[in-house]
Amino acid sequence: MEKLISVCKPSQVSWVALLTVLGCASALPVDVDSVCTAGGHAKYRLAFTGKWSQAAFPKQYPLFRPPAQWSPIIAVTHSSDYHIWRRNEYASTGVREFAEKGEAWTLMKEVELAGEKIQSVYGIFSAPAITSGTGQNSADFEVFARHSLLSFIVRIVPSPDWFVGVDSLNLCEGDQWKEQLSLDLYPFDAGTDSGFTFSSPNFATIPQDTVTQITSSSPSHPANSFYYPRLKHLPPIARVTVTKLKENHIMSLPKDLSQSNLIPIGNEIESLTNTPLDCEVSMWSPWGLCKGKCGQTGTKHRTRYISLRPANDGEACPNLEDERECEPDNCV
């Protein structure tokens, strides 16, 4: 477990200091959220499980430079008048920089400003990056009735501007703190980069689009890395479980931070889906010359090539060569 960790290159020390201030000091008093009337505070553990495997997402699965992985988690506890990101709304500058490049400094400053101006943010915490698509990590945090909502964002690496996350998960119901919540997570597009594939070069979306969920059919383009037209729904690419801790539980950092993403959380990683991937082929080439003897029917050929090989019992590739009869033009 790790409560505070730096994820941006510039001013690493100052960012850790900012996390410490925001994570440990409550905001100024605000109006009590009518939804939550629970007394005191509650401590929780956020457990993130990556399910981004080659079996579940075989199309263009990134194996090298860099391989599939997850950025650090940036999470916020807040009231209902704040959102770190929202579906169908425009991403902030901080969210754009984080989703595109993994740079978190602007996003941290936006959270700090929200805490100072509209007094809606109680704290911010982080969990470490995961160096594979199917790893695990966790972080502990606390919430109060006035700031009972949890939001977070995790960048999909590599990707143009794709991420997973949760917007305003309420950990309180009436006067009771919820014991446990689990959610499947699906990819979102920040609407700031128009790349179709995991390794697409930077291609800014102008004008900027809103945050949208990526599905098996949207964007509806064969080049899209998440385009699986045979599926009604994508399999979950990750899962988050938030569990209320006992009052006497002591939150602490792991002795070996390098092992903090190996916390066992059941056997969720093993229960992965095999997504069928159909073969994809190029367009046919132009017809070749008609070959044959004068006065006799000749033949001409055309070819195509495999652009994506099938996987997980997907449809096999069709014929790559075709021929038809013709009348020879320059015959001997």
C-alpha positions, 0 to 999 in steps of 0.5 A: 500500500502507498498513500503518497507517491510522486508521478510527475517529473517536474518538482518531485519533492514539491508535489509530494509536499502538496500531496501531504498537505492535501491528504492530511488537512481537511478543507474549511467548513462547508454545507453538510451534504444532505445525502450523508448524515453518518457521524465521524469518519470512516477509513477505507482501502481502495484496491485496483486490479488491472484486467488488461490482458492479451487474451481479453484484448488481443487487438494491437495489444502492446508488448514492447516500447512500452508494454501494457501498464497502468499509471499511478492512481490519482484519487480525491475525496470530495463533496458533490459540487466537485468533479475531477472528471465527468462523462460527456463534459470537457476534460480540464487541462490537468486531466488532458495532460495526465491522460495524454502524457501522465504528467500530474502537476497541473491536475494536482494544482487544479485539485488544490485550487478547488479545495481553496476556492469552493472548499469541496475537496477534503483530501487527495491520495495516490497508489503506485503505477503497475508495470503490467496490464494485469497487476494490482495495487492499493491505497488507504484513505479516510472520508467524512460526511461532508466529503463522502464521495470518491473519484479517481483516474488512472491512465492507460499506458500506452494510449493517446488519451485513454483512462479508466476511473470513477466519478463521485462514488458515494461511500455513504448511504443515509447515516451509514458508511458502506462496507464494500463496493466493487465496480468493473472499469471500462476505457474512457477517451478524454476527447483531447487526442484523435489517435485510434491505436495504443501507439498512435502519435500525438494528434490533437483533437481540435476543437476538443471533444467531451469525455466519452466511454470507449465501447466495442463499436465506438469509435466505429473504425476498424483501426481502433484498438478497442474495436471488436464488432462481434462483441456487444460489450467490451470485457472490463479492463480493470476493477476497483474494490473499496472496503471499509476498514476496522476502526483499529486498523492502522494505515501504514506504508509497505516496507518494500514499496517495489512490492506494493502492487503485488497485494493479493486480492482473491483470484480476480486476475486469473478469471480473465476473458478470452475475446475472439479476434477475427482475421482482418485483411487488406483491400484487394490489389489491382488485377494483374495483366491477362496472361494466355495464348492468342485465341484462348481464354487467359487468366489474371490475378489479384492479391491481398495481405493479412493485416491482423491475424486471428486469435482466441478462436476468431474467424480464420483468414479468407483466401489471399489470392483471386483469379478470373478469366480474361481475353489476353491483350498482348498475346503471342 
